[in-house]
Amino acid sequence: NNGTGGTQCQRCPVGFFSNVSAAAACIECSAHKTTADSAAPASDLCVCGPGFFAVAGDCTQCPDQALEDRLCRSQDGFAEDCCVTLDRDVPRQPPGYYLKQRGRDWDMYRCISEDFCPQSEDPTTTRCSPNFDPESLVCARCMEGYHLVKNKCEACEEGVSALPFVFAVLLCVTLLLFVYYKLNSPVSEEASPLLETCVTLAMTLTATQSLSVMAQLNIVWESPGSDVMEAMKIFAFDIELLNFECFWSSDPETRYYFRLMIPIMAIIGFFSCFGLSRLLHRSVGNKVSPWQLSKTCNSCGQIFQALYIGIALAAMLPFQCYEHPTGASSMRKFPEVICGESIHDAMFAVAVMATMIYGAGFYGICIFVAVRAPVSSMRNVKFNQYFRFLLANFRSDTWWWGVMLLTRSFLIALVPIIFPTNGNAQLVMLSTIVSVFLTLQSYYKPWKSMVLNLADTCVCLMLLLLSAVSGVFADAEKLEKSPFTVFMFVILVVSGLTMSVVFCRALLGMALGRPLSVPFLPASPVAEDLCFSLTNLSKQLAPLDTREVLKALQNFGQFDRLLVQNYVTLMSVALDRDDLRLSGSKTPSLRRLSTAQLQSAAKSLKDSSSRVKVSVPEATSGATAMTDTAEL
């Protein structure tokens, strides 16, 4: 209405349209949409407004400020905030993202690294870095004839690319033979140099596998830490580091299933050697010693226990997904696989079975063995050889610590699964796990030698320090990270040197045939000297009556009385005298597992021992009267 009784048509303002002439009112565009100009004649001209871009016809807010001014629908021509310039034919691809056209819309996916997906003015012609396959989602694969090396695709060298894989196979065969012939040696209560050498190697493997878990966390590492983390991925069965794409398939299903086959191939290797040795023994006689079934099973257990974190990580890869701005999710390891689609569903089903077999299955067997060990270790001599890997490395009163190590490993492997995208939450969970088990390890000291207990403490401390430093790399980018990168590198170097010193010491002791002392740790007493002192002490205690012994014990502190209790219990087990064992004693519940004792202990457990109860007279010197009975 122009105020004189007449009417005058006006142009619909920006953000409105009218699909008929001389309409009574303009129609407003739907939520978050506007028009590029006034007088829009149709709803098709309504496009996403500032800070929004089109996804399946609806307007979605730009994911963060860094992406504003960079993305919009190509055919709309609307440039503010989501487009850099007006009238672009296609949107500009921001660094670290992959644009894929779908009909009239563009879908945006988050790449694993900006090295894969650079900024592109025209994503229809250039979406990936050189030699990456532009047809693979988020530039996840290299083109045929290339393989991934440090986030770059390098050409496969003919005749050379398979060498790392061949070398790895030969190394695995050597490892299988070493495990059988060295880790099935006679068991003793004293930690031999061979045991210290092998356990140190196993601890180092555990530490490197823990680092491979940290490499999968949602953290952007800086060099040289990123280089170390990349190298540690091999211990999570990351076969891409062996140029796998150059001589076999590069599709994600094949690479995943091959990872799962590695533990099975190790078992097949052991039992192939077992069968071959039996055949050779029948053919040539005693020139070839046949492998024993118990030792073969123990060797398989050794491999599973040492590589448990890597096996669990490989099995649970399909459980790790990260979200794209479009709302879809991709597998973190194989980002070209969209979570929830048919390929991922098949891999997910296999992952559930593999986790039940490799993870929960092996873990459940070990728990059952630990529960049965106090009884079965005496009834069946072979029991200790079958499960030597789980029982023989620890003191007899902490024979169950092998299950605790598996628990720690399994929980560490779960960190990137439970919190797939939150780097800070991942570090908190990892620190909590390591802290709890460091406390338990410091309390129980389960290993047979003080050096091994110290080495295990150093491994846990290294993981704690790395978790603390890694929190910096999960924070805002504005924080100066160079000092923390140097500190992280120092932690890795010091930890590596510490484990190297422990390993070299054990290796030198194995060469000399005797364990070497450590300057800052008390030396192990000589058995003959200890026997002489113990015999003299027994002679001095014999004439004393109960009151005098009780008075001496009451002057002891809590820890001193615990030491005396442990001594009495240890001697009762060593002498096979249950009648000397104190009631309520917790150490040890497992019989000694030395080979010499097992050969003479193949008999049934004794009946409940008789107990001699002696009334304790009232204590003197103001001590509290004790009216209970003491079991001697």
N, C-alpha and C positions, 0 to 999 in steps of 0.2 A: 504494500500500500504506500503510494507516494505522498499521502497527506491531502490530496485534492479530490479524493474520491476515485481516482484511477489506480491502476496497478501497473507495476513495472518489474519485469523479470530481472533478477540479479544472478550473477555467477555463483555457483556453490563454492564456498571457501575451501581451503586446503583441509583435507581430512574428511570431506563429505563428497557425495556424488548424487546424481539424479539420472535414472535410466529412461525418463520420459520428459518431454518438453512441457513447459508451463506447469510444473508440479507445484503443489501448495507448499512443500517443504523439502529440503535436502535430507538425504539419508546418510547418517554417520557411518564411517568405516568401522569394521569390527575391532576387537581389542588389539591394541598395540600397532594398528595399521593407520596409514595416512596416504595422501596422494602427493605426487611430485609437483602438481600445479593445481590451480583452481579450475572450476567448471569441468570436473571429471564426469563423463557421460555414462560410465558403467562401473560396476563393483570390481571388475578385473583390474582397474587402475589403482585399487587400494593395495598398497605395498607396506612392508614392515617399516615401522618408524625408527627413529634414532635409538641405537643400542640393542636392536633386535634383528634377527635374520630368520629366513623362512626354513622350516623343517616340516615336510609333508603338508604344506599348505598353511600351517599355523606359524605364528611368530614366537620365536624362542629368544630369550634374552642372551646377549653375547656373554660367553662364559667368564670372561674377566676383562679388565680394562686394556690389557695388552692386545686383545683381539678386536677391540672396537676400532672403527675406521678401516677395517680390513676385509670384512666379509659381507656379502649381500647376494640377493638373487640377481643373476646376470641380466635377465630380460626386463627388469623393472626400471633400471636407470636411476634409481634413488640412491644418492651418494652420501648423505650425512651420516656420520658416525660409523656405519657399517661399510661404507665404500670410501675409497681414497679419492677417487675423482668421479665426476659426473659422466653418465653415458658410457660406462665401461661395458664391453661385450661380455666379459667373464669376470668373476671376482678374483681378487688377488689372494694367493695362498700364503698364509702367515707361516713363519718358520716353526717347525715342530708339529705341523698339522698336514693332513692329507685331505684334499677336496675331491669328491666324486660326484659327478652329475647324475641325477636320477630324474628323468623327465624334465619338468620345469624347475626343479629344485636342485640345490647343491647340499650334499651331506658332508659333514666335517668329522674327521676321525683324528684322534690324538696318536702321534707316532711315538715310538720308544725313545727316539733321540732326534734332535734337530739335524744331526749328521745324516740321517736317513731322508728327511723331508725338509729341504731348504725352502726359503721364500721364493715364490714364483709369481710372475706377473700374469702368466697364462697357464693355469693348471691343466688345460686340455692338451698342451704340448709338452710341458715340463712339470713333473710333480715330484720326481725323485732325484737323488744325487746320482752322479755318473755311475754307470754299470749296475744300478739297482733296477729291478724289474718294475716298471711303472704300472703293470697290470695287477701286481700283487698288492693287496690292501695294505695301507700304511708303509709301502715300500719295504715289506718284511723280508723279501728274498733278493738274492743277487741274480743277475741274468745268467743264462746257461754258459758254462765255461769260466765262471767266476766264483769265488768263495769269500765269506765274510772274515775280515781281519781288523780288529779294533775299530768297528763301525764303518769300515770301508770295504768295498768290493774289489778284490785283487784277482788278477787272472790266474787260473790254475796252470801250473807248469807241468807239461807233459812228462810223464815218467818220474816226477818228483813228488807230486801232490799226495800220492798214496804212502809215501815213506813214513810220515808220522803215525799213520794208522798201523802199518806193518810193525814199526818199532814198538807201539803200544801193545800189540798182540804178543810179540816176543817177550816183552817185559812182564806181561800177565802170566805167560807160561812159566817163566823163571820164578815169579812170585808164588805160583801154585806149588812148585817143587820145594821152594824154600819153606813154605808154610808146613808142608807135610813132614819134611825131614828135620826141621829145627824146632817147630812148635809142638812136637809130640815127644820131646825128650823126657826122661824120667823126672818126676815131680819131687821136690824137696821143700821143706818148710823154710829154708833159707833162700833168699832171692839170689839166684845165680847170675853171673854176668850175662849169660845168654837171655835169661828172663828179663833182666833190666834193659837189654838192647831191644828185644822185641816189644816190650811194653812201651818203651820210649818212642819207637816207631809208630805204634798204635796211637799213642797220645798225640803225636804230631799229625797223624792222619785225622784224628778227631778235631784238632784245632783248625786244620786247613778246611775240613768240611764245614765247620762252624763259620769260617770266613766265607765259604761259598754260599751259606745262608744269608750272611750280611750283604753279599753281592746282589742278592735278589730283593733286598729291601727297597722301599720306595725312597731312595736317597740318591742325590746326584753327587757322585764322588769326584774329587779332583786329583789330577796326577801329582805324585806317583801312586796315590792310594787307589785310583781307578785301575791302573795297570796291575796292581797286586790282586785286586778283587776279580779282575778279568781272568787272570791266570788261575785263581782258585776254583773257577767254575768247572775245571776238568774233574775235580773230586766229586762233583754232583753229576758225573757222567755226561758232561756237555761235549758231545762228540763233534760239534762244529769246530772245536779247536783242533781237531785231527784232519781237517780238510775233507770232511765226510761228503760235502756237496760236490766235490770234484770227481769222485769215482763211484758214487751211488746216487740215490734220489735226494732231492731237496724238499720234497713235500713233507708237511709237518707230521702226518700220520706215520710215515716210515721212520722218521727220526725219533718219534716218541716210542714207538713199539720196539725199535732197536735198543733204546735205553733200557726198557724193561727186560729185554732178553739177556742183558749183561750178567746179572746174578745167576740166571739159569745156565748160561754158558759156562760160568765158573763151576757150578755143580756138575755139569756134564763133563767138564775137563777133569775134575777130580775122579769121578767114577769111571771115566775112560781110562785114566792111568791105573785105577784100581783093577779093572778088567784086564788091561794089557799086561800088568805085572803078574796076574794070576796065570795068564796064558803062557807067558815067557817062563814062569817058574815050572809049569808042567812040561815045557819043551826042553829047557836046558838044565833043570834041576836047581840046586842050591846056589848056582852062580848069580841068580836074580832072586832077591828076597821079595815075596809077594806083599802087596800092601794089605794092611789090616782094615777091616770094615770100621772098627771103632775109631781108629786114627783118621780114616777118610772122613767120617762124619764130623769129628772134632775139627778137622781142617776147614770143612764147609762152614762150621759155626764160627771159626776164627775170622773168616772173610766177611761173613754177615755182620759180626759184631764190630769189626774195625771200620766197615763202610756203611754202617747202619744209617747215618744221617743222609749220605748221598743216595742210598737206595730209597729211603722214605721220600726224599725230595723229588727224585725222578718219578716215583709212582704218583705223587700228588700234583704234578704239573697242571693237569686240567682243572684243578680246583682253584687256580690262581687266575683271576680275571680283573681287568681294570676297565673303567667306564669311559666312553667317548662323549663329547658334547651332544651328540644326537640321541643319547640315552642307551645306545647299544653298548655291548661289552666285548672285549677281545681277550684271548689268552695272553698272559704276560710273556710267556716264553715264545709262543707262536702267534703273534698278533694278527696274522692274516686269517686266523680262525675266529669267527664270531661265536661267542658263548651262547648256547641255546639252539644253534643250528645243528643240522644232521651230523656233520663231521665231529663237532664238539660233543654231541650226545654220545656217539660211539666211543670216543676217547674217554669221556667221563665214566661210562660203564666199565671200561677196562681199568680205569684208575681205581674205581671202587674195589674191584676184585684184587688188583695188585696191592692196594693198601691193606686189605684183609689178609692177604697171604704174606707179603713181605713185612709189613709193619705190625699189624695186630697178631698175625699168626706166629711169627718168630718170637715176638714179645711174650705171647701167651705161653709158648713152649718153655721159654726161659723162666717164667714165673713158676710154672709147674715143677721144673727141675729144681729150682731153689727151695721150694717147699718140701720136696721129697728128699733133698740131699742128705739131711741128718740121718735118715733111716737107710736109704738106698746106698749110700756111700760105703756102708759096712756090710750090707747083705750081698752086694753085687760089685765085684772088683771092676768089671767092664764099665759100670756106670760112670766111674770117675774118668775113664779114658774117653768115653763118648762125649762127655760134657766138660772136659778139661778146660776149654776156652772160657767157661763161665765161672769155674770154681777155683782153679789152681793159682790164679794170680794174686789172691788176697789172703790175708790172715784167716785162720780157721774160725775166729769169732766174728768175722765180717765176710763170710763166704757169699752172702747175698748181695754184695756191692756190685756185682756184674749186672744185676737187674736194675740197680739204681743208675748205672751208667747208661743203660738202654733207655730208661725213663727220661734222663736228661737229654739224650740225643733225640728222642722222639718229640719231646716238647720243643726243642730248638727248631726242628724241622717244621713244626706247626706254626711258627711265628709268621712267615709270609702268607700263610693260609688264613689264619684268623683275622689278621689286619692287612688286607691286600694293598690298600692305598695310603694308609696313614703311617708315615715314616716314624713319627714320634711315638705312636702307640706300639709300633713294632720294637723300637729300642727299649721302651719301658718293659715290655713283656720279656725280651731277651735278657735284660739286666736282672729282672726278678728271678728268672729261672737260674741264671748263673750264680746269683747271690745265695739263693737257697742251697744249692748243691755245694757251693764253696764252704758254706757254714757246716753242712753235714760232713763234708770231706775233712775239714779241719778238726772236727770233733772225733770222728771215728778213726781217722788215719788208717784206711782199710788195706793199703798196699803192703806187701811183704817187707819192703825196705823204706827207710826214711827218705832216700833219694827219690824214689818213685812218688811218694806222698808230696814231696816238695815240688816235683815236676808237675804233678796234677794241679797243685795250688797255683803254680805259675801260669798254667794254661787258662784256668778260670779267671785269674787276675788280669791276664791279657785281654780276654773277652770283655771283662767289665770296663777296663780303661777304653777299649775301642768303642764300646757302646756309648760311653760318656762323651767321647770326642765326636762320634758320628752324629750326635744330636745337633751339632753346629751345622752340618751339611743338610739337615732336614729343616732348618729354619729359613728365615727370609734371606733373599739373595744380597741384601744390603750389608750384611755382616761380613767383616773381613775374615777370610777363612785361611789365609796363608799360614799364620802361626799354628793353627790347629792341624793343617795338612802336614807340617813339619813334625809336630808332636806325634801324630798318628804314624808317620813313617818311622820315627824313633822307637815307638812301642813295638812295631813289627820287627825292627832290626834287633832290639834287645831280646825280644821273645825268641826270635830265631836263633840268636847266639846262645841263649840259655839252653834251649832244647838241643842245640848242636853240642854244647859242652857235656850235657848229661849223656847224650848218645855216644860221643867219642870216649867218655869215661867208661861206659858200659862195654863198648867195643874193645877198648884196651884191656879191660878186666877179663873179657872173654878170651883174648889172645894170650894173656898171662895165666889164665886158669884160676884166677882168684879175684874177688871183688876188691876194688880200690877204695880207699878212705876218702872222705870229703873234708877239707880243712875246717869248715864251720859247723859240721855235724859230728855228734859223738860216734866214735868207732864201735863196731860190733865187738863185744867181748869174746875172747877165745873160749871155746867150750871147756877145755881142760882146766883153765884158770877158774871159770865159773863153777865147775864141778868141785874143785878143791875148796873154794870159799863156801859153797852150799853145804858140803859135807861137814866142815868145821862148825858152821852155824847150827846144823842139826844136832851135833854133839853138845853144843852149848845150851840148846833149847831143851834137850831131853831131860836133864835133872830138874827143870823148873816145874812148879805146879801150876794149875790152871789160873790161880789168883794172880801170880806174877805175870803170866802171859797176857791176861786180861788187862792188867794195869798198863802194860806197855802199849797194847792196842788202843786203849782209851786215850792215850796221849797223842795218838796219830790224828792227823787231819783227815778230812773226807777223802781226798785224792790218795793219800797214803794207804788208807784202809782198802780202797778200791784196787790199788796195786797189789796188796797182799792177797786180796780175794782172787784177782786174776792169776797170780802166781800159783795159789793152791789149786785152782781149777785147771790150769795148764798142766801142772804136774800130775794131777789125778788122771787126766786124759792120756798124757804121755806114758804113764805107768799102767794104764788100763785099770784104774782103781776108782770105781764110781762111789765107793764108800767114803772116799776122802773129799768128795765134791761138796761145796757149800750149797745149802738151800738158797734159792733165789738168785743163784749165779747165772749170769747171762753170757759168759764167755768161757769156752766156746761151746756152741751147741752142735757143731759139726766135728766129726772125728778128723784126726789128722789125715791128710791126703797124700802123704809121701808114698812113693812106689814101694819101698821096702816094707812099710807097715801094711799096705794094702795086700801084699802078697801073703802076709801071715794073718790077715784079718778077715778072710773069707769065711765068716761064720755068723751065726745069728746074734742079734743083740742080746746082751745079758738081761736077766730078769731084774726087776727093781731091786736095787741094792739095800741091804740092811743098814740101819742107822743107829749108832750108839748115842744115847742121850745122856748127858752128864749135867747134873745140877750145878749151877754156877753160884758159888758163895757170894755173900755180900761184899761189894768192893770197898776197899779202904781208902784212906787219904781223901775223904770227902767226896769220893766219886759217887755218882748216882747208882743206887742199888738196881741190879738186873735180876729179874725173877724168871726170865724166859730160859729156855733150854738151848744149848748150842749143839749143832750137829758137827761132829768131828770126823 
